[in-house]
Amino acid sequence: MTIRMGVIGTGGIAESHIRGIIASPDAELVAISDVDPDILKTKGEQHAIPESRRFLDYKELLQCPDVDAVSICTPNNMHYPIAKEAILNKMPFALEKPVTLIQEEAEDLQRLASESNIPNMVCFSYRFKGAARYAKWLIEQGYLGDIYHVYAQYLFFTSIVGDKPLLWRFRKELAGSGALGDLGSHLVDLTRFLVGDFQAICGHSGTNIKSRKQLQSEEYGDVTVDDYCHFLAKLDKGISANYSITRCAFGRFNYQRFEIYGSKGGLVYHLDEADTLEVCIGDVYGQGRSYQALPIPPQFQANQMQSFFDIINGKGDGLAATIEDGVINQMLLDNILTSAEDQKWVQL
Protein backbone atom coordinates (compact mmCIF):
# COMPACT_ATOMS: atom_id res chain seq x y z
CA MET A 1 0.00 0.00 0.00
CA THR A 2 1.31 3.43 -0.92
CA ILE A 3 0.89 5.70 2.09
CA ARG A 4 -0.35 9.17 1.19
CA MET A 5 1.51 11.50 3.55
CA GLY A 6 0.70 14.95 4.82
CA VAL A 7 3.26 17.15 6.54
CA ILE A 8 2.12 19.68 9.15
CA GLY A 9 4.66 22.45 9.64
CA THR A 10 7.13 22.99 6.81
CA GLY A 11 10.10 24.50 8.68
CA GLY A 12 13.64 23.16 8.82
CA ILE A 13 13.00 19.74 10.39
CA ALA A 14 10.20 19.04 7.91
CA GLU A 15 12.74 18.81 5.08
CA SER A 16 14.18 15.59 6.47
CA HIS A 17 10.67 14.13 6.68
CA ILE A 18 9.88 15.20 3.14
CA ARG A 19 13.14 13.73 1.82
CA GLY A 20 12.31 10.45 3.53
CA ILE A 21 8.81 10.43 2.07
CA ILE A 22 10.02 11.13 -1.45
CA ALA A 23 12.77 8.50 -1.20
CA SER A 24 10.46 5.71 -0.04
CA PRO A 25 8.74 3.31 -2.44
CA ASP A 26 5.97 3.00 0.13
CA ALA A 27 4.88 6.64 0.38
CA GLU A 28 4.13 9.84 -1.48
CA LEU A 29 3.77 13.44 -0.35
CA VAL A 30 0.24 14.60 -1.11
CA ALA A 31 -0.55 17.46 1.30
CA ILE A 32 1.10 20.11 3.46
CA SER A 33 0.00 22.58 6.13
CA ASP A 34 1.61 25.74 7.46
CA VAL A 35 0.36 28.90 9.17
CA ASP A 36 2.42 31.12 6.84
CA PRO A 37 0.64 31.49 3.46
CA ASP A 38 3.82 32.55 1.64
CA ILE A 39 5.78 29.54 2.89
CA LEU A 40 2.81 27.31 2.10
CA LYS A 41 2.75 28.57 -1.48
CA THR A 42 6.52 28.20 -1.92
CA LYS A 43 6.66 24.69 -0.49
CA GLY A 44 3.56 23.66 -2.40
CA GLU A 45 5.07 24.72 -5.69
CA GLN A 46 8.43 23.17 -4.81
CA HIS A 47 6.86 19.76 -4.20
CA ALA A 48 4.07 19.97 -6.79
CA ILE A 49 1.29 19.93 -4.19
CA PRO A 50 -1.97 21.22 -5.69
CA GLU A 51 -3.56 24.26 -4.00
CA SER A 52 -6.51 22.10 -2.92
CA ARG A 53 -4.15 20.15 -0.65
CA ARG A 54 -2.28 23.11 0.87
CA PHE A 55 -3.85 23.93 4.22
CA LEU A 56 -3.44 26.91 6.53
CA ASP A 57 -5.51 25.02 9.14
CA TYR A 58 -3.97 21.68 10.15
CA LYS A 59 -7.41 20.36 11.11
CA GLU A 60 -8.46 20.53 7.48
CA LEU A 61 -5.46 18.45 6.46
CA LEU A 62 -6.27 15.85 9.13
CA GLN A 63 -9.79 15.59 7.71
CA CYS A 64 -8.64 15.36 4.09
CA PRO A 65 -9.75 12.01 2.58
CA ASP A 66 -6.65 11.95 0.37
CA VAL A 67 -4.27 11.70 3.36
CA ASP A 68 -3.45 8.41 5.10
CA ALA A 69 -0.86 9.54 7.68
CA VAL A 70 0.98 12.67 8.82
CA SER A 71 4.31 14.00 10.00
CA ILE A 72 3.99 16.65 12.73
CA CYS A 73 6.92 19.08 12.38
CA THR A 74 5.69 22.23 14.12
CA PRO A 75 7.13 24.18 17.06
CA ASN A 76 6.89 22.21 20.29
CA ASN A 77 3.82 23.97 21.71
CA MET A 78 1.69 22.64 18.84
CA HIS A 79 2.75 18.99 19.14
CA TYR A 80 0.10 18.14 21.71
CA PRO A 81 -3.00 19.67 20.07
CA ILE A 82 -2.08 18.42 16.59
CA ALA A 83 -1.22 14.89 17.71
CA LYS A 84 -4.42 14.77 19.75
CA GLU A 85 -6.44 15.89 16.73
CA ALA A 86 -4.67 13.26 14.59
CA ILE A 87 -5.67 10.54 17.05
CA LEU A 88 -9.28 11.77 17.13
CA ASN A 89 -9.28 11.57 13.31
CA LYS A 90 -7.72 8.06 13.48
CA MET A 91 -4.71 9.33 11.57
CA PRO A 92 -1.33 7.56 12.06
CA PHE A 93 1.34 10.11 12.95
CA ALA A 94 5.09 10.63 13.19
CA LEU A 95 5.66 13.24 15.88
CA GLU A 96 8.76 15.38 16.36
CA LYS A 97 10.32 15.57 19.80
CA PRO A 98 9.83 16.53 22.53
CA VAL A 99 6.29 15.22 22.28
CA THR A 100 4.73 17.96 24.43
CA LEU A 101 5.62 20.81 26.76
CA ILE A 102 4.75 18.96 29.98
CA GLN A 103 4.38 15.37 31.16
CA GLU A 104 0.60 15.56 31.69
CA GLU A 105 0.02 16.38 28.01
CA ALA A 106 2.25 13.50 26.95
CA GLU A 107 0.35 11.10 29.19
CA ASP A 108 -2.93 12.23 27.64
CA LEU A 109 -1.58 11.49 24.14
CA GLN A 110 -0.42 8.06 25.27
CA ARG A 111 -3.84 7.24 26.71
CA LEU A 112 -5.68 8.39 23.59
CA ALA A 113 -3.30 6.59 21.21
CA SER A 114 -3.55 3.39 23.23
CA GLU A 115 -7.34 3.49 23.34
CA SER A 116 -7.54 4.14 19.59
CA ASN A 117 -4.70 1.77 18.63
CA ILE A 118 -3.34 4.40 16.22
CA PRO A 119 0.09 3.60 14.70
CA ASN A 120 2.57 6.24 15.82
CA MET A 121 6.27 7.04 16.07
CA VAL A 122 8.19 9.69 18.00
CA CYS A 123 11.10 10.99 15.94
CA PHE A 124 14.09 10.32 18.13
CA SER A 125 16.15 10.17 14.98
CA TYR A 126 19.40 8.80 16.41
CA ARG A 127 17.75 5.44 17.01
CA PHE A 128 18.08 5.04 13.26
CA LYS A 129 21.83 5.64 13.06
CA GLY A 130 23.68 2.47 12.10
CA ALA A 131 26.39 3.08 14.71
CA ALA A 132 23.82 3.40 17.51
CA ARG A 133 22.02 0.22 16.48
CA TYR A 134 25.29 -1.67 16.16
CA ALA A 135 26.33 -0.39 19.61
CA LYS A 136 23.03 -1.65 21.03
CA TRP A 137 23.64 -5.09 19.55
CA LEU A 138 27.22 -5.27 20.88
CA ILE A 139 26.02 -4.34 24.38
CA GLU A 140 23.18 -6.88 24.27
CA GLN A 141 25.61 -9.60 23.13
CA GLY A 142 27.69 -8.94 26.25
CA TYR A 143 30.83 -7.58 24.58
CA LEU A 144 31.11 -4.81 27.20
CA GLY A 145 30.21 -6.99 30.17
CA ASP A 146 28.50 -5.21 33.05
CA ILE A 147 28.03 -1.54 32.21
CA TYR A 148 29.57 0.89 34.71
CA HIS A 149 29.60 4.35 33.14
CA VAL A 150 27.98 6.49 30.44
CA TYR A 151 29.48 9.83 29.35
CA ALA A 152 27.47 11.78 26.81
CA GLN A 153 27.86 15.13 25.04
CA TYR A 154 25.66 17.00 22.62
CA LEU A 155 27.27 20.29 21.57
CA PHE A 156 25.95 22.89 19.13
CA PHE A 157 26.74 26.53 18.37
CA THR A 158 23.27 27.59 17.22
CA SER A 159 22.63 29.99 20.11
CA ILE A 160 25.73 32.06 19.42
CA VAL A 161 26.08 32.04 15.64
CA GLY A 162 24.92 35.31 14.08
CA ASP A 163 22.59 37.76 15.80
CA LYS A 164 19.62 35.49 16.31
CA PRO A 165 16.34 37.14 17.29
CA LEU A 166 13.87 35.85 19.88
CA LEU A 167 12.78 32.81 17.87
CA TRP A 168 10.27 30.32 19.27
CA ARG A 169 13.10 28.05 20.44
CA PHE A 170 14.11 30.72 22.99
CA ARG A 171 10.65 31.04 24.55
CA LYS A 172 9.52 28.61 27.24
CA GLU A 173 5.83 28.92 26.38
CA LEU A 174 6.56 27.72 22.83
CA ALA A 175 9.53 25.37 23.31
CA GLY A 176 9.13 24.03 26.85
CA SER A 177 12.88 24.05 27.35
CA GLY A 178 15.96 25.07 25.40
CA ALA A 179 19.09 23.02 24.84
CA LEU A 180 17.70 20.27 27.06
CA GLY A 181 14.57 19.64 25.00
CA ASP A 182 16.24 20.39 21.68
CA LEU A 183 19.39 18.30 22.15
CA GLY A 184 19.28 16.62 25.53
CA SER A 185 16.06 14.76 24.77
CA HIS A 186 18.03 12.76 22.20
CA LEU A 187 20.72 11.80 24.73
CA VAL A 188 18.07 10.78 27.25
CA ASP A 189 16.38 8.60 24.64
CA LEU A 190 19.68 7.11 23.42
CA THR A 191 20.50 6.17 27.00
CA ARG A 192 17.25 4.25 27.35
CA PHE A 193 17.73 2.74 23.88
CA LEU A 194 21.26 1.51 24.64
CA VAL A 195 21.62 0.71 28.34
CA GLY A 196 18.46 1.20 30.43
CA ASP A 197 16.22 3.52 32.37
CA PHE A 198 16.92 6.37 34.78
CA GLN A 199 16.60 6.02 38.55
CA ALA A 200 17.70 9.48 39.76
CA ILE A 201 19.01 12.75 38.30
CA CYS A 202 20.76 15.92 39.40
CA GLY A 203 20.72 18.84 36.96
CA HIS A 204 22.42 22.18 36.41
CA SER A 205 21.24 24.58 33.70
CA GLY A 206 21.57 28.21 32.72
CA THR A 207 21.20 30.88 30.06
CA ASN A 208 24.21 32.66 28.61
CA ILE A 209 22.38 35.09 26.30
CA LYS A 210 19.52 36.41 28.41
CA SER A 211 17.77 38.72 25.93
CA ARG A 212 17.28 38.89 22.18
CA LYS A 213 15.72 41.28 19.71
CA GLN A 214 12.01 40.75 19.10
CA LEU A 215 11.04 39.41 15.69
CA GLN A 216 8.78 42.31 14.75
CA SER A 217 10.49 45.22 16.50
CA GLU A 218 13.76 46.69 17.72
CA GLU A 219 12.79 45.95 21.32
CA TYR A 220 14.50 43.17 23.25
CA GLY A 221 12.72 40.34 25.03
CA ASP A 222 13.82 37.85 27.68
CA VAL A 223 15.13 34.41 26.76
CA THR A 224 13.19 32.05 29.03
CA VAL A 225 14.85 28.70 28.26
CA ASP A 226 18.21 27.13 28.99
CA ASP A 227 21.24 27.62 26.71
CA TYR A 228 22.95 24.69 28.41
CA CYS A 229 22.04 21.84 30.72
CA HIS A 230 24.46 19.47 32.43
CA PHE A 231 23.28 16.64 34.63
CA LEU A 232 24.31 13.53 36.49
CA ALA A 233 22.21 10.39 36.56
CA LYS A 234 21.90 7.05 38.27
CA LEU A 235 20.65 4.40 35.84
CA ASP A 236 19.44 0.83 36.14
CA LYS A 237 21.91 -1.75 37.51
CA GLY A 238 23.97 0.90 39.26
CA ILE A 239 25.21 2.58 36.08
CA SER A 240 26.60 6.09 36.63
CA ALA A 241 26.05 8.67 33.87
CA ASN A 242 27.25 12.20 33.08
CA TYR A 243 25.73 14.51 30.44
CA SER A 244 26.88 17.81 28.87
CA ILE A 245 24.48 19.66 26.57
CA THR A 246 24.81 23.16 25.14
CA ARG A 247 23.86 25.33 22.19
CA CYS A 248 26.79 27.64 22.96
CA ALA A 249 29.75 25.45 21.94
CA PHE A 250 31.69 27.68 19.57
CA GLY A 251 32.49 25.93 16.28
CA ARG A 252 30.49 22.79 17.04
CA PHE A 253 27.78 21.68 14.63
CA ASN A 254 25.62 18.76 15.73
CA TYR A 255 28.51 17.28 17.70
CA GLN A 256 27.37 14.21 19.59
CA ARG A 257 29.51 11.76 21.54
CA PHE A 258 28.35 8.81 23.62
CA GLU A 259 30.91 6.78 25.59
CA ILE A 260 29.96 3.55 27.39
CA TYR A 261 32.35 1.63 29.63
CA GLY A 262 31.87 -1.82 31.09
CA SER A 263 33.72 -4.61 32.88
CA LYS A 264 34.94 -6.21 29.64
CA GLY A 265 35.19 -3.34 27.17
CA GLY A 266 34.17 0.11 26.02
CA LEU A 267 32.69 1.81 22.99
CA VAL A 268 32.40 5.34 21.64
CA TYR A 269 29.50 6.36 19.40
CA HIS A 270 30.32 9.62 17.67
CA LEU A 271 28.25 11.85 15.44
CA ASP A 272 29.45 14.97 13.70
CA GLU A 273 29.06 14.84 9.93
CA ALA A 274 28.64 11.06 9.97
CA ASP A 275 28.06 8.48 12.68
CA THR A 276 31.00 6.27 13.66
CA LEU A 277 31.64 3.58 16.25
CA GLU A 278 34.92 2.83 17.99
CA VAL A 279 35.37 -0.14 20.32
CA CYS A 280 37.87 -1.58 22.74
CA ILE A 281 36.61 -5.15 23.15
CA GLY A 282 37.74 -8.73 22.78
CA ASP A 283 41.14 -10.36 22.89
CA VAL A 284 42.83 -8.13 20.31
CA TYR A 285 41.55 -4.61 21.01
CA GLY A 286 40.79 -5.23 24.68
CA GLN A 287 44.20 -6.61 25.57
CA GLY A 288 45.89 -3.91 23.51
CA ARG A 289 43.88 -1.16 25.28
CA SER A 290 43.26 0.46 21.90
CA TYR A 291 40.08 1.76 20.32
CA GLN A 292 39.38 0.72 16.75
CA ALA A 293 36.78 2.12 14.37
CA LEU A 294 34.36 -0.57 13.20
CA PRO A 295 32.60 -0.61 9.83
CA ILE A 296 28.82 -0.68 10.33
CA PRO A 297 27.27 -3.90 8.96
CA PRO A 298 24.44 -3.25 6.48
CA GLN A 299 21.80 -4.90 8.66
CA PHE A 300 22.13 -2.10 11.22
CA GLN A 301 21.39 0.69 8.75
CA ALA A 302 17.90 2.20 8.99
CA ASN A 303 15.85 5.17 7.80
CA GLN A 304 13.51 7.08 10.08
CA MET A 305 10.65 7.68 7.69
CA GLN A 306 10.83 4.21 6.16
CA SER A 307 10.59 2.84 9.69
CA PHE A 308 7.37 4.80 10.16
CA PHE A 309 5.92 3.39 6.96
CA ASP A 310 6.94 -0.11 8.05
CA ILE A 311 5.06 0.44 11.33
CA ILE A 312 1.91 1.44 9.43
CA ASN A 313 2.28 -1.61 7.17
CA GLY A 314 2.77 -3.96 10.13
CA LYS A 315 6.49 -4.56 9.48
CA GLY A 316 8.10 -2.48 12.22
CA ASP A 317 11.28 -3.82 13.82
CA GLY A 318 10.33 -2.66 17.32
CA LEU A 319 13.28 -0.26 17.63
CA ALA A 320 11.53 3.03 16.84
CA ALA A 321 10.33 5.22 19.71
CA THR A 322 6.62 5.25 20.48
CA ILE A 323 4.43 7.74 22.29
CA GLU A 324 5.17 5.74 25.47
CA ASP A 325 8.87 6.50 25.04
CA GLY A 326 7.89 10.12 24.49
CA VAL A 327 6.04 10.21 27.81
CA ILE A 328 9.05 8.84 29.69
CA ASN A 329 11.33 11.28 27.91
CA GLN A 330 9.12 14.25 28.82
CA MET A 331 8.94 13.10 32.44
CA LEU A 332 12.73 13.02 32.55
CA LEU A 333 13.10 16.46 30.96
CA ASP A 334 10.64 17.95 33.44
CA ASN A 335 12.49 16.42 36.38
CA ILE A 336 15.92 17.46 35.14
CA LEU A 337 14.75 21.07 35.04
CA THR A 338 13.12 20.72 38.46
CA SER A 339 16.37 19.33 39.83
CA ALA A 340 18.35 22.21 38.32
CA GLU A 341 15.95 24.75 39.81
CA ASP A 342 15.90 23.14 43.27
CA GLN A 343 19.62 22.29 43.16
CA LYS A 344 19.15 18.75 44.44
CA TRP A 345 18.85 15.15 43.32
CA VAL A 346 15.44 13.93 42.16
CA GLN A 347 14.52 10.27 42.68
CA LEU A 348 12.38 8.89 39.85
MITORZA-761527 format. One line per 2 residues: their letters; for each residue x, y, z of C-alpha. Coordinates in nm, 2 decimals. Layout:
a> X/Y/Z; ...
***
This chain:
mt> 0.00/0.00/0.00; 0.13/0.34/-0.09
ir> 0.09/0.57/0.21; -0.03/0.92/0.12
mg> 0.15/1.15/0.36; 0.07/1.49/0.48
vi> 0.33/1.72/0.65; 0.21/1.97/0.91
gt> 0.47/2.25/0.96; 0.71/2.30/0.68
gg> 1.01/2.45/0.87; 1.36/2.32/0.88
ia> 1.30/1.97/1.04; 1.02/1.90/0.79
es> 1.27/1.88/0.51; 1.42/1.56/0.65
hi> 1.07/1.41/0.67; 0.99/1.52/0.31
rg> 1.31/1.37/0.18; 1.23/1.05/0.35
ii> 0.88/1.04/0.21; 1.00/1.11/-0.14
as> 1.28/0.85/-0.12; 1.05/0.57/0.00
pd> 0.87/0.33/-0.24; 0.60/0.30/0.01
ae> 0.49/0.66/0.04; 0.41/0.98/-0.15
lv> 0.38/1.34/-0.03; 0.02/1.46/-0.11
ai> -0.05/1.75/0.13; 0.11/2.01/0.35
sd> 0.00/2.26/0.61; 0.16/2.57/0.75
vd> 0.04/2.89/0.92; 0.24/3.11/0.68
pd> 0.06/3.15/0.35; 0.38/3.26/0.16
il> 0.58/2.95/0.29; 0.28/2.73/0.21
kt> 0.28/2.86/-0.15; 0.65/2.82/-0.19
kg> 0.67/2.47/-0.05; 0.36/2.37/-0.24
eq> 0.51/2.47/-0.57; 0.84/2.32/-0.48
ha> 0.69/1.98/-0.42; 0.41/2.00/-0.68
ip> 0.13/1.99/-0.42; -0.20/2.12/-0.57
es> -0.36/2.43/-0.40; -0.65/2.21/-0.29
rr> -0.41/2.01/-0.06; -0.23/2.31/0.09
fl> -0.38/2.39/0.42; -0.34/2.69/0.65
dy> -0.55/2.50/0.91; -0.40/2.17/1.01
ke> -0.74/2.04/1.11; -0.85/2.05/0.75
ll> -0.55/1.85/0.65; -0.63/1.59/0.91
qc> -0.98/1.56/0.77; -0.86/1.54/0.41
pd> -0.97/1.20/0.26; -0.66/1.20/0.04
vd> -0.43/1.17/0.34; -0.35/0.84/0.51
av> -0.09/0.95/0.77; 0.10/1.27/0.88
si> 0.43/1.40/1.00; 0.40/1.67/1.27
ct> 0.69/1.91/1.24; 0.57/2.22/1.41
pn> 0.71/2.42/1.71; 0.69/2.22/2.03
nm> 0.38/2.40/2.17; 0.17/2.26/1.88
hy> 0.27/1.90/1.91; 0.01/1.81/2.17
pi> -0.30/1.97/2.01; -0.21/1.84/1.66
ak> -0.12/1.49/1.77; -0.44/1.48/1.98
ea> -0.64/1.59/1.67; -0.47/1.33/1.46
il> -0.57/1.05/1.71; -0.93/1.18/1.71
nk> -0.93/1.16/1.33; -0.77/0.81/1.35
mp> -0.47/0.93/1.16; -0.13/0.76/1.21
fa> 0.13/1.01/1.29; 0.51/1.06/1.32
le> 0.57/1.32/1.59; 0.88/1.54/1.64
kp> 1.03/1.56/1.98; 0.98/1.65/2.25
vt> 0.63/1.52/2.23; 0.47/1.80/2.44
li> 0.56/2.08/2.68; 0.47/1.90/3.00
qe> 0.44/1.54/3.12; 0.06/1.56/3.17
ea> 0.00/1.64/2.80; 0.22/1.35/2.69
ed> 0.03/1.11/2.92; -0.29/1.22/2.76
lq> -0.16/1.15/2.41; -0.04/0.81/2.53
rl> -0.38/0.72/2.67; -0.57/0.84/2.36
as> -0.33/0.66/2.12; -0.35/0.34/2.32
es> -0.73/0.35/2.33; -0.75/0.41/1.96
ni> -0.47/0.18/1.86; -0.33/0.44/1.62
pn> 0.01/0.36/1.47; 0.26/0.62/1.58
mv> 0.63/0.70/1.61; 0.82/0.97/1.80
cf> 1.11/1.10/1.59; 1.41/1.03/1.81
sy> 1.61/1.02/1.50; 1.94/0.88/1.64
rf> 1.77/0.54/1.70; 1.81/0.50/1.33
kg> 2.18/0.56/1.31; 2.37/0.25/1.21
aa> 2.64/0.31/1.47; 2.38/0.34/1.75
ry> 2.20/0.02/1.65; 2.53/-0.17/1.62
ak> 2.63/-0.04/1.96; 2.30/-0.16/2.10
wl> 2.36/-0.51/1.95; 2.72/-0.53/2.09
ie> 2.60/-0.43/2.44; 2.32/-0.69/2.43
qg> 2.56/-0.96/2.31; 2.77/-0.89/2.62
yl> 3.08/-0.76/2.46; 3.11/-0.48/2.72
gd> 3.02/-0.70/3.02; 2.85/-0.52/3.31
iy> 2.80/-0.15/3.22; 2.96/0.09/3.47
hv> 2.96/0.44/3.31; 2.80/0.65/3.04
ya> 2.95/0.98/2.94; 2.75/1.18/2.68
qy> 2.79/1.51/2.50; 2.57/1.70/2.26
lf> 2.73/2.03/2.16; 2.60/2.29/1.91
ft> 2.67/2.65/1.84; 2.33/2.76/1.72
si> 2.26/3.00/2.01; 2.57/3.21/1.94
vg> 2.61/3.20/1.56; 2.49/3.53/1.41
dk> 2.26/3.78/1.58; 1.96/3.55/1.63
pl> 1.63/3.71/1.73; 1.39/3.59/1.99
lw> 1.28/3.28/1.79; 1.03/3.03/1.93
rf> 1.31/2.81/2.04; 1.41/3.07/2.30
rk> 1.07/3.10/2.46; 0.95/2.86/2.72
el> 0.58/2.89/2.64; 0.66/2.77/2.28
ag> 0.95/2.54/2.33; 0.91/2.40/2.68
sg> 1.29/2.40/2.74; 1.60/2.51/2.54
al> 1.91/2.30/2.48; 1.77/2.03/2.71
gd> 1.46/1.96/2.50; 1.62/2.04/2.17
lg> 1.94/1.83/2.21; 1.93/1.66/2.55
sh> 1.61/1.48/2.48; 1.80/1.28/2.22
lv> 2.07/1.18/2.47; 1.81/1.08/2.72
dl> 1.64/0.86/2.46; 1.97/0.71/2.34
tr> 2.05/0.62/2.70; 1.73/0.42/2.73
fl> 1.77/0.27/2.39; 2.13/0.15/2.46
vg> 2.16/0.07/2.83; 1.85/0.12/3.04
df> 1.62/0.35/3.24; 1.69/0.64/3.48
qa> 1.66/0.60/3.86; 1.77/0.95/3.98
ic> 1.90/1.28/3.83; 2.08/1.59/3.94
gh> 2.07/1.88/3.70; 2.24/2.22/3.64
sg> 2.12/2.46/3.37; 2.16/2.82/3.27
tn> 2.12/3.09/3.01; 2.42/3.27/2.86
ik> 2.24/3.51/2.63; 1.95/3.64/2.84
sr> 1.78/3.87/2.59; 1.73/3.89/2.22
kq> 1.57/4.13/1.97; 1.20/4.08/1.91
lq> 1.10/3.94/1.57; 0.88/4.23/1.47
se> 1.05/4.52/1.65; 1.38/4.67/1.77
ey> 1.28/4.60/2.13; 1.45/4.32/2.33
gd> 1.27/4.03/2.50; 1.38/3.78/2.77
vt> 1.51/3.44/2.68; 1.32/3.20/2.90
vd> 1.48/2.87/2.83; 1.82/2.71/2.90
dy> 2.12/2.76/2.67; 2.29/2.47/2.84
ch> 2.20/2.18/3.07; 2.45/1.95/3.24
fl> 2.33/1.66/3.46; 2.43/1.35/3.65
ak> 2.22/1.04/3.66; 2.19/0.71/3.83
ld> 2.07/0.44/3.58; 1.94/0.08/3.61
kg> 2.19/-0.17/3.75; 2.40/0.09/3.93
is> 2.52/0.26/3.61; 2.66/0.61/3.66
an> 2.61/0.87/3.39; 2.72/1.22/3.31
ys> 2.57/1.45/3.04; 2.69/1.78/2.89
it> 2.45/1.97/2.66; 2.48/2.32/2.51
rc> 2.39/2.53/2.22; 2.68/2.76/2.30
af> 2.98/2.54/2.19; 3.17/2.77/1.96
gr> 3.25/2.59/1.63; 3.05/2.28/1.70
fn> 2.78/2.17/1.46; 2.56/1.88/1.57
yq> 2.85/1.73/1.77; 2.74/1.42/1.96
rf> 2.95/1.18/2.15; 2.84/0.88/2.36
ei> 3.09/0.68/2.56; 3.00/0.36/2.74
yg> 3.23/0.16/2.96; 3.19/-0.18/3.11
sk> 3.37/-0.46/3.29; 3.49/-0.62/2.96
gg> 3.52/-0.33/2.72; 3.42/0.01/2.60
lv> 3.27/0.18/2.30; 3.24/0.53/2.16
yh> 2.95/0.64/1.94; 3.03/0.96/1.77
ld> 2.83/1.19/1.54; 2.95/1.50/1.37
ea> 2.91/1.48/0.99; 2.86/1.11/1.00
dt> 2.81/0.85/1.27; 3.10/0.63/1.37
le> 3.16/0.36/1.63; 3.49/0.28/1.80
vc> 3.54/-0.01/2.03; 3.79/-0.16/2.27
ig> 3.66/-0.51/2.32; 3.77/-0.87/2.28
dv> 4.11/-1.04/2.29; 4.28/-0.81/2.03
yg> 4.15/-0.46/2.10; 4.08/-0.52/2.47
qg> 4.42/-0.66/2.56; 4.59/-0.39/2.35
rs> 4.39/-0.12/2.53; 4.33/0.05/2.19
yq> 4.01/0.18/2.03; 3.94/0.07/1.68
al> 3.68/0.21/1.44; 3.44/-0.06/1.32
pi> 3.26/-0.06/0.98; 2.88/-0.07/1.03
pp> 2.73/-0.39/0.90; 2.44/-0.33/0.65
qf> 2.18/-0.49/0.87; 2.21/-0.21/1.12
qa> 2.14/0.07/0.87; 1.79/0.22/0.90
nq> 1.59/0.52/0.78; 1.35/0.71/1.01
mq> 1.06/0.77/0.77; 1.08/0.42/0.62
sf> 1.06/0.28/0.97; 0.74/0.48/1.02
fd> 0.59/0.34/0.70; 0.69/-0.01/0.81
ii> 0.51/0.04/1.13; 0.19/0.14/0.94
ng> 0.23/-0.16/0.72; 0.28/-0.40/1.01
kg> 0.65/-0.46/0.95; 0.81/-0.25/1.22
dg> 1.13/-0.38/1.38; 1.03/-0.27/1.73
la> 1.33/-0.03/1.76; 1.15/0.30/1.68
at> 1.03/0.52/1.97; 0.66/0.52/2.05
ie> 0.44/0.77/2.23; 0.52/0.57/2.55
dg> 0.89/0.65/2.50; 0.79/1.01/2.45
vi> 0.60/1.02/2.78; 0.90/0.88/2.97
nq> 1.13/1.13/2.79; 0.91/1.42/2.88
ml> 0.89/1.31/3.24; 1.27/1.30/3.26
ld> 1.31/1.65/3.10; 1.06/1.80/3.34
ni> 1.25/1.64/3.64; 1.59/1.75/3.51
lt> 1.47/2.11/3.50; 1.31/2.07/3.85
sa> 1.64/1.93/3.98; 1.84/2.22/3.83
ed> 1.59/2.48/3.98; 1.59/2.31/4.33
qk> 1.96/2.23/4.32; 1.92/1.88/4.44
wv> 1.88/1.51/4.33; 1.54/1.39/4.22
ql> 1.45/1.03/4.27; 1.24/0.89/3.98
***
